[in-house]
Amino acid sequence: MKVLWINQKASLKGGAEQYIFNTVEQMKSFDVSSSLLYEANEETQDEFLDIFEEAYPLLTAYEQILQINPDVIYIHQLDTYEMYEEIIKTKIPTVRFFHDHKLFCLREHKYTTIKKHTCTKKLGLGCYGCLGFINKDESSLGFSINTLGKMEKLQYINKKLNHFIVASSYMKEHLSLHEFDEQKITVNPLYAANKFEHSTATNFTENKTLLFVGQLINGKGLDALLKAMNKIPKDYDLVIVGTGKQEEYFKHYAKELKLQDRVKFVGQATHNQLEEYYKKAYCLIVPSRAPETFNLVGIEAQKVGLPVIATNVGGISQWLTHDVNGLLVQPNDIKDLEKKINDLIADKKLHQRLCFNVLKTMMYEHDSFAHANLLVETFKKYLGVHYA
C-alpha cells in the first residue's frame, strides 16, 4: 500500500509532525510505503524527510499527486481551500486526521477570550461575541481578522473528503456537531512512542517535582497551575517543559506570585530529556482550559509509569479515568486543582495505587502497533484499498 501524507510542516517541531514521524515508521511493518507533500515555505528537517520514500514541496498539487500515484491520501494540517480542490480532483481516496480545532473555532483554541471558559459550542455567529475573530499575528497591524465565511467554506470542502480519523470520542462528537457524516468518522486513539518505557527502578513517590509539559499558551491553563502552587507544600517545585507565545508572560507571572525559586522553565526538550523529566517527577499536571482533542503528553507520562492530574476537558477522559489511573479536575477551578494536588501529595497509598494502575493500563492500551493496524484497516475497509 502506498500512502501520500500531506502536511504543512516537514519538521519535528509540532505534535502533528511527531505523530506523522512515529506512525510512518510503525506502518513500515505493514508493508506500507509513505510519500510526503509539504508547504514550500516551511522550514524542513532532514530527520523528518528521511523517514519517507520521497518528499516534495507542495507546488502543483494535482500534477504532483498523479505523479506519485498513491493508493490513499492522508491529510493532516492543511488550511488552503484551493489545495483541497486540487486533491479532490485527483479522485484518489482521501482521509483527514483532525489534530486541533482550527476548523471549528475562529481563534483556534475553543475557550472564550474574556472569561477563558472552555467552549464546546458549534462554530457560528456567537463566536464574534467573544472576540474570537481577532487573532494576533506578525503583520504591521499586529492582528488579523478571521471570518465565519472563510471557516464555513473550509468545512464545506473538508466534508467532501472520503473519511476522517480522530483520536477521541469527544472529537467525533465535535465533528458530528458541525454536520460531518458520522459514518465517515473513525476514532483511533493516539499512542506514546516506543521510546518511552516504564522503568521498574523508578519510585515516583520519592520525587518532589510537579511537571507541566506543553505549549506556553493560555489555552493550556498554566496560569491556573502557577496560582495553585502557592497552596502546595513549599518542598515541592514545578518544572515547566515547553515554549510558546505567552512564555514571557508566564515567567513574569511566576515572579509576581513570588514563585521564582520553586518554578523552573526549561524550554523545549528532546524525547530522551523528556523521559528523564517524567522519571524525576511526582506527577504530571495537565491544567488545560481548551478542550484537548486527546493530549499525547498524558499518554507519554503514563507509559513511563507517572500518574496524571488533568482537567476534564475534550478527549482527556478517553485515557484518564478519575481515581483509577489519575485524577480529574474542573477547568479554571484553582481550588479544585489545589485540592487534587495536595490530596495526591498527602496520600502516598493513593499515589502508589495510581502508579500501579497506570502501568497496568498502559500494558494493554495505547499501543503503536494497534494504532497503525486500525489505520491500515480503515484505509482498506472504507476506501477499498488493498495490498498490491
MIGU-793543 format. One record per residue: residue number from 1; residue in one letter; x, y, z of N, C-alpha, C in turn. Coordinates in steps of 0.2 Angstrom, whole numbers, plus 2048, in hexadecimal, padded with zeros to 3 digits. Atoms other than C-alpha are relative to their C-alpha. Layout:
N
 pos code  nx  ny  nz cax cay caz  cx  cy  cz
 NUM    a   X   Y   Z   X   Y   Z   X   Y   Z
...
// end
This chain:
388
 pos code  nx  ny  nz cax cay caz  cx  cy  cz
   1    m 804 7FA 800 800 800 800 804 806 800
   2    k 7FD 7FA 800 806 811 7FC 7FC 806 802
   3    v 804 7FA 7FC 801 820 807 804 806 7FE
   4    l 7FD 7F9 801 804 832 802 7FD 804 806
   5    w 801 7FC 7FA 805 83D 812 800 807 7FE
   6    i 7FF 7F8 802 801 850 810 7FF 803 806
   7    n 800 7FC 7FA 805 85C 81E 804 806 7FE
   8    q 7FD 7F9 801 80A 86E 81F 808 800 801
   9    k 7F9 800 7FE 81B 86B 828 803 7F9 7FF
  10    a 7FC 806 801 829 85F 825 806 800 805
  11    s 7FB 801 7FB 832 85F 836 7FD 7FD 806
  12    l 803 803 7FA 830 858 847 7FE 805 806
  13    k 801 7FB 7FB 82B 868 850 7F9 800 803
  14    g 807 800 7FE 818 864 852 7FE 7F9 802
  15    g 803 806 7FF 80D 857 859 7FE 7FC 7FA
  16    a 802 803 806 806 853 848 805 7FD 7FD
  17    e 7FA 802 803 817 851 841 803 7FA 803
  18    q 7FD 805 7FC 81D 846 84F 7FB 7F9 7FF
  19    y 805 805 801 80D 83B 84C 802 7FD 7F9
  20    i 7FE 802 807 811 83A 839 806 7FC 800
  21    f 7FA 804 800 823 835 83C 800 7F9 803
  22    n 801 807 7FC 81F 827 849 7FC 7FB 7FC
  23    t 804 805 803 811 820 83F 802 7FE 7F9
  24    v 7FD 802 806 81A 820 82E 805 7FA 802
  25    e 7FB 805 7FE 828 816 837 7FC 7F9 802
  26    q 804 806 7FE 81B 80A 83F 7FC 7FC 7FA
  27    m 804 803 806 811 807 82E 805 7FC 7FC
  28    k 7FB 804 804 821 800 826 7FF 7F9 801
  29    s 801 807 7FE 81D 7F0 82F 7FA 7FD 7FD
  30    f 806 802 804 80D 7EF 825 801 800 7F9
  31    d 7FE 7FF 808 816 7F1 814 7FD 806 7FD
  32    v 803 7FA 802 810 802 813 806 805 7FE
  33    s 7FB 7FB 802 81B 80F 809 7FD 806 800
  34    s 803 7F9 7FE 819 821 80D 804 805 7FC
  35    s 7FE 7FA 804 81B 831 802 7FE 806 804
  36    l 802 7FA 7FD 81A 843 808 7FF 806 7FC
  37    l 800 7F9 803 814 854 801 7FF 805 806
  38    y 800 7FB 7FB 817 863 80C 800 807 7FD
  39    e 800 7F9 802 815 876 80B 807 802 7FE
  40    a 7FA 7FE 803 823 87D 801 804 805 804
  41    n 7FC 7FB 7FC 827 88C 80D 801 7FE 807
  42    e 7FF 803 7FA 828 881 81C 808 7FE 801
  43    e 7F9 803 7FE 839 87D 825 7FF 7F8 800
  44    t 800 807 800 83E 86B 823 806 7FD 804
  45    q 7FB 804 7FC 848 85E 82D 802 7FA 7FC
  46    d 7FE 806 804 852 850 824 7FE 7FA 804
  47    e 803 806 7FC 84D 844 832 7F9 7FE 7FF
  48    f 807 801 802 83B 847 82E 7FF 7FD 7F9
  49    l 801 802 807 83D 846 81B 802 7F9 7FF
  50    d 7FD 807 801 848 836 81C 7FB 7FA 801
  51    i 804 805 7FE 83A 82C 823 7FB 7FD 7FA
  52    f 805 801 806 830 82D 812 804 7FD 7FB
  53    e 7FD 802 806 834 824 802 801 805 7FB
  54    e 7FF 7FA 804 832 835 7F9 7FC 805 804
  55    a 803 7FA 7FD 82E 846 7FF 801 806 7FC
  56    y 800 7FA 805 82A 856 7F5 7FD 806 803
  57    p 804 7FA 7FF 825 868 7F8 7F9 800 7FC
  58    l 807 800 803 812 86A 7F4 800 806 7FC
  59    l 800 7FA 805 812 875 7E4 7FA 7FF 7FC
  60    t 806 801 805 806 86E 7D7 7FD 7F9 802
  61    a 802 806 7FC 7FC 862 7E2 7FD 7FA 7FB
  62    y 803 805 804 7F2 859 7D4 805 7FC 7FC
  63    e 7FB 804 804 800 855 7C9 805 7FC 804
  64    q 7FB 804 7FC 80C 850 7D7 7FC 7FA 803
  65    i 803 806 7FE 7FF 844 7DE 7FF 7FB 7FB
  66    l 800 805 805 7FC 83C 7CE 806 7FD 7FE
  67    q 7FA 802 801 80E 83A 7CC 802 7FB 805
  68    i 7FF 804 7FA 810 832 7DD 7FC 7FA 800
  69    n 804 806 801 801 827 7DA 7FF 7FC 806
  70    p 801 804 7F9 7FC 822 7EC 7FA 7FC 7FF
  71    d 806 803 7FF 7EF 816 7F1 7FB 804 804
  72    v 804 7FC 7FB 7E9 822 7FF 804 807 801
  73    i 7FD 7FA 7FE 7EC 834 803 7FE 802 807
  74    y 801 7FF 7F8 7EE 837 816 801 808 801
  75    i 7FF 7F9 7FF 7EB 84A 819 800 802 808
  76    h 7FF 7FE 7F9 7F1 852 82A 7FE 808 800
  77    q 801 7F9 7FF 7F3 865 82C 800 803 7F9
  78    l 801 7FC 807 7ED 86E 81C 7FA 805 800
  79    d 805 7FB 7FF 7E4 87E 81C 7FE 804 7F9
  80    t 801 7FC 806 7E3 883 809 7FA 7FD 7FC
  81    y 806 802 803 7D2 881 801 802 7FD 7F9
  82    e 7FE 802 807 7DA 880 7EF 804 7FA 800
  83    m 7FC 806 800 7E6 872 7F4 7FB 7FA 801
  84    y 805 805 7FF 7D7 868 7FA 7FC 7FE 7F9
  85    e 804 801 807 7CE 86B 7E9 805 7FB 7FB
  86    e 7FB 804 804 7DE 864 7E0 801 7F9 803
  87    i 800 807 7FD 7DF 855 7EC 7FA 7FC 7FE
  88    i 806 804 802 7CD 850 7E9 7FF 7FF 7F9
  89    k 801 801 807 7CE 852 7D7 804 7FA 7FD
  90    t 7FC 806 802 7DB 844 7D6 7FB 7F9 800
  91    k 805 806 7FF 7CC 838 7DB 804 7FA 804
  92    i 7FD 805 7FC 7D9 82E 7E6 7FD 801 807
  93    p 804 800 7F9 7D1 829 7F7 804 805 805
  94    t 7FD 7FB 7FC 7D4 836 804 7FE 7FF 808
  95    v 802 801 7F9 7D5 835 817 803 806 804
  96    r 7FD 7FA 7FD 7D8 844 823 800 7FE 808
  97    f 800 800 7F9 7DE 843 835 7FF 807 803
  98    f 801 7FA 7FD 7D8 851 840 804 801 807
  99    h 7FB 800 7FA 7E6 856 84D 7FE 806 804
 100    d 801 7FA 7FC 7DE 867 853 7F9 802 7FE
 101    h 806 7FD 801 7CF 872 852 800 806 7FB
 102    k 7FF 7FA 805 7D5 87E 844 7FA 801 7FC
 103    l 806 800 804 7C6 879 83A 7F9 802 803
 104    f 807 7FF 7FC 7B9 87C 848 800 806 805
 105    c 7FF 7FA 7FB 7BF 88C 851 804 805 7FC
 106    l 7FD 7FA 803 7C3 89D 84A 807 802 803
 107    r 7FA 7FE 7FC 7D1 89F 857 804 7F9 801
 108    e 7FC 807 800 7D6 88C 855 800 7FC 807
 109    h 7FF 804 7FA 7D6 888 868 7FA 7FE 804
 110    k 806 802 7FD 7C4 886 86D 7FF 802 808
 111    y 802 7FE 7FA 7C3 890 87D 7FF 808 7FF
 112    t 802 7F9 801 7BC 8A2 87F 805 804 802
 113    t 7FA 7FB 7FF 7C7 8B1 87E 800 803 806
 114    i 800 7FC 7FA 7C1 8BB 88D 800 7FC 806
 115    k 801 804 7FA 7BC 8AE 89A 804 7FA 800
 116    k 7FC 806 801 7C7 8A0 893 7FC 7F9 802
 117    h 804 806 7FF 7B9 893 895 801 7FB 7FA
 118    t 800 805 805 7BA 883 88C 7FA 800 7FB
 119    c 805 800 805 7B0 883 87C 7FF 7F9 7FC
 120    t 801 806 804 7A8 874 873 7FA 801 7FB
 121    k 805 7FF 804 79B 87D 869 802 800 7F9
 122    k 7FF 800 808 798 87C 856 802 807 7FE
 123    l 7FE 7FA 803 7A1 889 84C 7FA 804 7FD
 124    g 805 7FD 803 795 897 848 800 808 802
 125    l 800 7F9 7FF 790 8AA 84A 802 802 807
 126    g 7FF 7FF 7F9 792 8A9 85D 808 800 801
 127    c 7F9 7FF 7FF 7A5 8A7 85B 803 807 7FF
 128    y 7FE 7F9 800 7A6 8B9 856 7FF 804 807
 129    g 802 7FD 7FA 79F 8BD 867 806 800 805
 130    c 7FA 800 7FB 7AF 8B7 870 806 802 7FD
 131    l 7FB 7FD 804 7BA 8C0 864 805 7FB 7FD
 132    g 7FC 805 803 7C0 8B0 85D 803 801 7F9
 133    f 7FE 7FF 807 7C2 8B7 84C 807 804 7FF
 134    i 7FA 7FC 800 7D1 8C2 851 806 7FC 802
 135    n 7FA 804 7FE 7E2 8B9 851 806 804 7FF
 136    k 7FA 7FD 800 7F3 8BF 855 804 7FD 7FA
 137    d 7FB 803 805 800 8BD 847 806 805 7FF
 138    e 7FA 7FC 800 810 8C5 841 800 805 7FA
 139    s 801 7FB 805 809 8D1 834 801 807 803
 140    s 7FF 7F9 7FE 80B 8E4 835 7FB 802 805
 141    l 806 7FE 7FC 7FA 8E5 83E 801 7FC 807
 142    g 7FF 804 7FA 7FF 8D8 84B 7FA 7FB 801
 143    f 806 805 7FF 7EE 8CE 848 7FD 7FF 7F9
 144    s 803 802 806 7E4 8C6 83A 7F8 7FF 802
 145    i 807 801 7FF 7D1 8C4 838 7FE 7F9 7FD
 146    n 802 806 803 7CA 8B2 836 7F8 801 7FF
 147    t 807 7FF 801 7B9 8B1 82F 7FC 7F9 800
 148    l 805 806 800 7AA 8A4 830 800 7FD 7F9
 149    g 800 803 807 7A9 8A3 81E 805 7FC 7FD
 150    k 7F9 803 802 7BB 89E 81B 800 7F9 804
 151    m 800 806 7FC 7B9 890 829 7FB 7FB 7FD
 152    e 806 804 802 7A8 88A 822 802 7FD 7F9
 153    k 7FE 802 807 7B0 889 810 805 7FA 801
 154    l 7FB 806 7FF 7BE 87E 817 7FD 7FA 803
 155    q 804 806 7FE 7B2 873 820 7FC 7FD 7FA
 156    y 804 803 806 7A8 871 810 804 7FC 7FC
 157    i 7FB 804 804 7B7 86B 806 803 7FA 804
 158    n 7FE 805 7FC 7BD 860 814 7FB 7FA 800
 159    k 805 805 7FF 7AC 857 815 800 7FC 7F9
 160    k 800 804 806 7AF 851 803 806 7FB 800
 161    l 7FB 806 7FF 7BE 846 809 7FD 7FA 801
 162    n 803 806 7FF 7BB 834 80A 7FF 7FD 807
 163    h 800 803 7F9 7BF 830 81C 804 805 805
 164    f 7FD 7FC 7FB 7C4 838 82C 803 7FC 806
 165    i 7FE 803 7FA 7CF 832 83B 801 805 805
 166    v 800 7FC 7FA 7CE 839 84C 803 7FC 806
 167    a 7FD 804 7FB 7D7 834 85C 7FB 7FF 806
 168    s 805 801 7FA 7C8 835 868 7F9 801 7FE
 169    s 808 800 801 7B5 833 869 7FE 807 801
 170    y 802 7F9 800 7B4 845 86E 801 804 7F9
 171    m 7FF 7FD 806 7BC 84A 85E 7FB 7FE 7FA
 172    k 805 803 805 7B0 83F 854 7F9 804 801
 173    e 807 7FD 7FE 7A1 847 85D 801 808 7FD
 174    h 7FF 7FA 802 7A9 858 859 7FF 801 7F8
 175    l 801 800 807 7AA 854 846 7F8 7FF 7FE
 176    s 807 802 801 798 84D 847 7FC 807 801
 177    l 804 7F9 7FE 792 85E 84F 801 805 7FA
 178    h 7FF 7FB 805 799 867 840 7FE 7FC 7F9
 179    e 804 803 806 78F 85B 834 805 7FC 7FC
 180    f 7FC 805 803 79D 84F 82F 7FD 7FA 800
 181    d 804 807 800 796 83E 82A 803 7FB 805
 182    e 7FE 804 7FB 798 833 839 803 7F9 7FE
 183    q 7FE 806 803 79A 824 82E 807 800 7FD
 184    k 7F9 7FF 803 7AA 82B 827 805 802 805
 185    i 7FC 7FE 7FB 7B2 82E 838 803 7F9 804
 186    t 7FD 805 7FC 7BE 821 840 804 803 806
 187    v 7FC 7FE 7FA 7C5 823 852 805 7FB 801
 188    n 7F9 804 7FF 7D7 81D 853 804 804 805
 189    p 7FC 7FD 7FB 7DF 822 864 807 800 7FE
 190    l 7F9 800 801 7F0 828 864 804 7FC 804
 191    y 7FC 805 7FD 7FF 81F 86B 807 804 802
 192    a 7F9 7FD 7FE 810 823 874 805 7FD 7FC
 193    a 7FB 803 804 81F 820 869 804 7FB 804
 194    n 7FC 806 7FD 829 810 86D 806 803 804
 195    k 7FA 7FE 7FD 837 81B 873 7FE 801 808
 196    f 802 7FF 7F9 82D 81E 884 7FE 7F9 803
 197    e 801 807 7FC 82E 80E 88F 800 801 807
 198    h 800 800 7F8 82A 80B 8A1 806 7FD 803
 199    s 7FA 802 7FD 839 809 8AC 7FD 7FD 807
 200    t 802 803 7FA 835 7FD 8BB 804 803 806
 201    a 7FB 7FE 7FB 844 805 8C4 7FD 807 803
 202    t 802 7F9 7FE 83B 816 8C5 7FA 800 805
 203    n 805 800 7FB 832 81A 8D5 7FD 807 800
 204    f 803 7F9 801 827 829 8D1 7FE 804 807
 205    t 802 7FD 7F9 821 82B 8E3 806 804 803
 206    e 7FA 7FD 7FD 833 830 8E8 801 807 7FD
 207    n 7FE 7FA 803 833 83F 8DC 7FC 806 803
 208    k 803 7FA 7FE 82E 851 8E0 7FF 805 7FB
 209    t 800 7FB 806 82C 859 8CF 7F9 7FE 7FD
 210    l 806 800 804 81B 85D 8C7 802 802 7F9
 211    l 7FE 7FF 807 81C 85D 8B4 7FB 802 7FB
 212    f 804 7FD 805 814 867 8A6 804 7FF 7F9
 213    v 7FD 800 806 817 863 894 7FB 802 7FB
 214    g 805 7FE 805 80F 86C 886 802 807 7FD
 215    q 7FF 7FA 802 80E 87C 87C 7FF 805 805
 216    l 801 7FB 7FB 810 88C 886 7FB 805 7FD
 217    i 805 7FC 802 7FF 893 881 7FA 800 805
 218    n 805 800 7FB 7F0 898 88B 7FB 7FA 800
 219    g 804 805 801 7E6 88A 884 802 7FA 805
 220    k 7FD 806 7FC 7F1 87D 88E 7FF 801 807
 221    g 802 7FF 7F9 7EC 885 89F 806 801 804
 222    l 7FB 800 7FC 7FD 888 8A5 800 805 806
 223    d 801 7FB 7FB 7F8 898 8AE 7FC 7FD 806
 224    a 803 803 7FA 7EC 88E 8B9 804 7FC 804
 225    l 7FC 804 7FC 7F9 882 8BE 805 804 804
 226    l 7FC 7FB 7FD 805 890 8C2 7FD 803 806
 227    k 804 7FD 7FB 7F8 898 8CD 7FF 7FA 806
 228    a 801 805 7FC 7F5 887 8D5 806 7FE 804
 229    m 7FA 802 7FD 807 884 8DA 801 804 807
 230    n 7FF 7FC 7FA 806 891 8E8 7FC 7FC 806
 231    k 804 804 7FB 7FA 884 8F1 803 7F9 801
 232    i 7FD 807 800 806 875 8EE 806 800 805
 233    p 7FA 800 7FB 813 870 8FB 806 803 7FD
 234    k 7FA 7FC 802 823 87B 8F9 806 7FB 7FE
 235    d 7FB 805 802 82E 86B 8F7 7FF 7FD 7F9
 236    y 801 803 807 826 867 8E6 801 806 7FB
 237    d 7FE 7FB 805 82C 871 8D7 7FC 7FE 7F9
 238    l 803 801 806 825 872 8C5 805 801 7FA
 239    v 7FC 7FF 806 82E 86F 8B5 7FC 800 7FA
 240    i 804 7FE 806 827 876 8A5 804 7FF 7FA
 241    v 7FD 802 806 82C 86E 895 7FC 802 7FA
 242    g 804 7FE 806 827 877 885 802 807 7FE
 243    t 800 7F9 801 827 888 87C 7FA 802 7FD
 244    g 806 7FD 803 81A 893 874 7FF 807 801
 245    k 801 7F8 801 812 8A4 871 800 803 807
 246    q 801 7FC 7FA 80F 8A8 883 805 7FE 805
 247    e 7FB 802 7FC 81F 8A2 88A 803 805 805
 248    e 7FE 7FA 7FC 825 8B3 890 7FB 802 805
 249    y 806 7FE 7FB 814 8B6 898 800 7FB 806
 250    f 800 805 7FB 815 8A6 8A2 806 801 805
 251    k 7FA 7FF 7FC 827 8A9 8A8 7FF 807 804
 252    h 802 7FA 7FC 821 8BB 8AE 7FB 7FE 805
 253    y 805 801 7FB 812 8B4 8B6 803 7FB 806
 254    a 7FD 804 7FA 81C 8A7 8C0 804 804 805
 255    k 7FC 7FB 7FC 827 8B5 8C6 7FB 804 804
 256    e 805 7FC 7FC 818 8BF 8CB 7FD 7FC 805
 257    l 803 805 7FB 811 8B0 8D5 806 7FE 805
 258    k 7FA 802 7FC 823 8AF 8DD 801 7F9 800
 259    l 7FF 807 801 825 89E 8D6 807 7FE 7FD
 260    q 7FA 801 804 836 8A1 8CD 805 7FA 803
 261    d 7FC 805 7FD 83F 895 8D9 7FD 7F9 800
 262    r 803 807 800 833 887 8D7 7FD 7FE 7F9
 263    v 802 801 806 82F 888 8C5 806 801 7FB
 264    k 7FB 800 805 83B 884 8B7 7FE 7FF 7F9
 265    f 802 800 808 838 887 8A4 806 7FD 7FD
 266    v 7FB 803 803 843 87B 89B 800 800 7F8
 267    g 800 800 807 83E 87E 889 7FE 7F9 7FD
 268    q 802 806 804 83B 871 87B 805 7FA 802
 269    a 7FC 806 7FE 842 85F 87F 7FF 7FB 7FB
 270    t 800 806 805 847 850 874 7FC 7FB 804
 271    h 804 805 7FD 83E 840 877 804 7FD 806
 272    n 7FC 803 7FB 84D 839 881 7FF 805 806
 273    q 800 7FB 7FB 84D 849 88C 7F9 800 803
 274    l 806 800 7FD 83A 848 88E 7FE 7FA 804
 275    e 801 806 7FC 83A 836 894 803 801 807
 276    e 7FD 7FF 7FA 846 83B 8A1 7FC 805 805
 277    y 804 7FC 7FC 83B 849 8A7 7FA 7FC 803
 278    y 805 804 7FE 82D 83D 8A8 802 7FB 806
 279    k 7FE 804 7FB 837 831 8B2 802 803 807
 280    k 7FE 7FC 7FA 83C 83F 8BF 7FA 803 803
 281    a 805 7FD 7FE 82B 845 8C1 7FB 7FC 805
 282    y 805 804 7FB 81D 841 8CF 7FA 7FF 7FC
 283    c 806 801 805 80F 844 8C2 801 805 7FB
 284    l 801 7FB 805 80B 84D 8B2 7FA 803 801
 285    i 806 7FC 7FF 7FF 85B 8B2 7FE 803 7F9
 286    v 803 7FD 806 7F4 85F 8A3 7FA 804 801
 287    p 805 7FC 7FD 7EA 86E 8A8 7FC 804 7FA
 288    s 802 7FD 806 7E3 872 896 7F9 803 802
 289    r 807 7FE 801 7D3 87D 894 7FE 7FF 7F9
 290    a 802 802 807 7D3 87A 881 7FE 7F9 800
 291    p 802 807 800 7CA 86A 87E 805 7FC 7FB
 292    e 7FA 804 804 7D9 85E 879 7FC 7FB 7FB
 293    t 803 805 804 7D5 853 86A 802 7F9 802
 294    f 7FE 806 7FD 7DF 846 873 805 801 806
 295    n 7FA 7FE 7FB 7EF 84C 87C 805 7FA 800
 296    l 7FB 805 801 7FE 841 877 804 800 806
 297    v 7FC 7FF 7FA 808 847 886 7FE 7FC 805
 298    g 803 804 7FB 7FD 83E 892 802 7F9 7FF
 299    i 7FE 807 802 800 82D 889 807 7FF 801
 300    e 7F9 801 7FF 812 830 889 802 7FF 807
 301    a 7FF 800 7F9 813 833 89B 7FE 7F9 803
 302    q 803 806 7FD 808 824 89F 804 7FA 7FE
 303    k 7FC 805 803 813 819 894 806 7FF 804
 304    v 7FA 800 7FC 822 81D 89F 7FE 7FD 807
 305    g 802 802 7FA 817 819 8AE 7FE 806 805
 306    l 801 7FA 7FC 813 82B 8B4 7F8 801 800
 307    p 807 7FE 7FF 801 82F 8BB 7FF 807 7FD
 308    v 802 7FA 803 7F8 83E 8B3 7FA 803 804
 309    i 806 7FC 7FE 7ED 84C 8BA 7FE 804 7FA
 310    a 802 7FC 806 7E3 854 8AC 7F9 802 800
 311    t 807 7FD 801 7D4 85F 8A8 7FC 7FB 7FC
 312    n 805 805 804 7C5 855 8A2 7FD 804 7FA
 313    v 802 7FC 806 7C4 85E 891 802 7FC 7FA
 314    g 7FF 803 807 7C3 857 87F 801 7F9 801
 315    g 7FF 807 800 7CA 846 87D 805 7FD 805
 316    i 7FC 803 7FA 7D4 844 88D 7FD 7FA 803
 317    s 803 806 7FD 7C7 838 894 801 7FA 7FC
 318    q 7FF 806 805 7CB 82D 885 806 7FB 803
 319    w 7FA 804 7FD 7DB 827 88F 801 801 807
 320    l 7FF 800 7F8 7D9 82D 8A1 7F9 7FF 803
 321    t 806 801 7FC 7CC 826 8AC 802 802 807
 322    h 7FF 7FC 7FA 7CA 830 8BC 801 7FA 806
 323    d 7FF 804 7FA 7D1 827 8CC 802 7F9 7FE
 324    v 7FE 807 803 7D7 818 8C1 807 801 7FE
 325    n 7F9 7FF 803 7E6 81E 8B7 802 807 800
 326    g 7FE 7F9 7FF 7E6 830 8BC 7FA 804 803
 327    l 805 7FC 7FC 7DC 83E 8C3 7FD 806 7FB
 328    l 803 7FB 804 7D0 84A 8B9 7FE 806 804
 329    v 802 7FA 7FC 7CD 85C 8BE 7FC 804 7FB
 330    q 804 7FC 804 7C1 869 8B7 804 806 7FD
 331    p 7FC 7FB 803 7C9 876 8AB 7FE 807 803
 332    n 800 7FA 7FD 7CD 887 8B2 7FE 800 808
 333    d 802 800 7F9 7C8 881 8C4 807 7FF 804
 334    i 7FA 800 7FD 7D8 885 8CD 800 7FD 807
 335    k 800 803 7FA 7D2 87F 8DE 7FF 7F8 7FF
 336    d 801 807 802 7CD 86E 8D6 807 7FD 7FF
 337    l 7F9 802 802 7DF 86D 8CF 804 800 806
 338    e 7FC 800 7FA 7E7 872 8DF 7FE 7F9 804
 339    k 802 806 7FC 7DD 864 8E8 802 7FA 7FD
 340    k 7FE 807 803 7E1 856 8DC 807 7FF 800
 341    i 7F9 801 7FF 7F3 85A 8DC 802 7FE 807
 342    n 7FE 801 7F9 7F4 85B 8EF 7FD 7F9 802
 343    d 803 807 7FF 7E9 84B 8F0 805 7FB 7FE
 344    l 7FB 805 802 7F6 842 8E6 806 800 803
 345    i 7FA 7FF 7FC 804 849 8F0 800 7FD 807
 346    a 801 802 7FA 7FD 845 900 7FF 7F8 801
 347    d 802 807 800 7F7 833 8FC 804 7FC 7FC
 348    k 7FB 803 804 806 829 8F7 7FD 7F9 7FD
 349    k 803 806 802 7FB 819 8F6 7FC 801 7F9
 350    l 803 7FE 806 7F0 822 8E9 805 801 7FA
 351    h 7FB 7FF 805 7FF 827 8DF 803 7F9 7FE
 352    q 7FD 807 802 806 815 8DF 7FB 7FC 7FC
 353    r 805 804 803 7F5 80E 8DA 7FF 803 7F9
 354    l 800 7FD 807 7F4 81A 8CB 806 7FE 7FC
 355    c 7FA 802 804 806 816 8C6 7FF 7F9 7FE
 356    f 801 807 802 801 803 8C6 7FB 800 7FB
 357    n 805 800 805 7F1 806 8BC 802 803 7F9
 358    v 7FE 7FD 806 7FA 811 8B0 804 7FB 7FC
 359    l 7FC 805 803 807 803 8AC 7FB 7FB 7FD
 360    k 804 806 802 7F9 7F6 8AB 7FC 802 7FA
 361    t 803 7FE 806 7EF 801 89F 804 800 7FA
 362    m 7FC 7FF 805 7FD 805 894 803 7FA 7FD
 363    m 7FE 807 802 801 7F2 892 7FC 7FE 7FA
 364    y 805 803 804 7F1 7F0 888 7FD 805 7FB
 365    e 803 7FB 803 7ED 801 881 805 805 7FD
 366    h 7FC 7FB 803 7F4 80F 876 806 7FD 7FD
 367    d 7FB 803 803 7FF 804 86C 801 802 7F9
 368    s 7FE 7FD 807 808 80A 85C 7FE 7FB 7FA
 369    f 802 805 805 805 7F9 853 7F9 800 7FF
 370    a 808 801 800 7F2 7F9 857 7FE 807 7FC
 371    h 802 7F9 803 7F1 80C 851 801 7FF 7F8
 372    a 7FE 801 807 7FA 808 840 7FC 7FB 7FD
 373    n 804 805 802 7F0 7F8 83E 7F9 802 7FE
 374    l 807 7FD 801 7DF 801 840 800 805 7FA
 375    l 7FF 7FC 805 7E6 80E 834 800 7FD 7F9
 376    v 800 804 807 7EA 802 826 7F9 7FD 7FF
 377    e 807 803 801 7D9 7F9 829 7FB 805 7FE
 378    t 805 7FB 802 7D0 809 828 801 802 7F8
 379    f 7FF 7FE 807 7D8 80D 817 7FD 7FA 7FC
 380    k 802 806 804 7D4 7FB 811 7F8 800 800
 381    k 807 801 800 7C2 7FA 817 7FC 806 7FD
 382    y 805 7FA 802 7BB 80C 814 802 802 7F9
 383    l 7FE 7FD 806 7C5 810 804 802 7FB 7FB
 384    g 7FF 806 805 7C7 7FF 7FB 807 800 7FE
 385    v 7F9 800 802 7DA 800 7FC 802 7F9 803
 386    h 7FD 807 7FE 7E3 7EF 7FC 807 800 7FF
 387    y 7F8 801 801 7F5 7E9 7FD 801 7FE 7F8
 388    a 7FE 802 807 7FD 7E8 7EC 802 7F8 7FF
// end
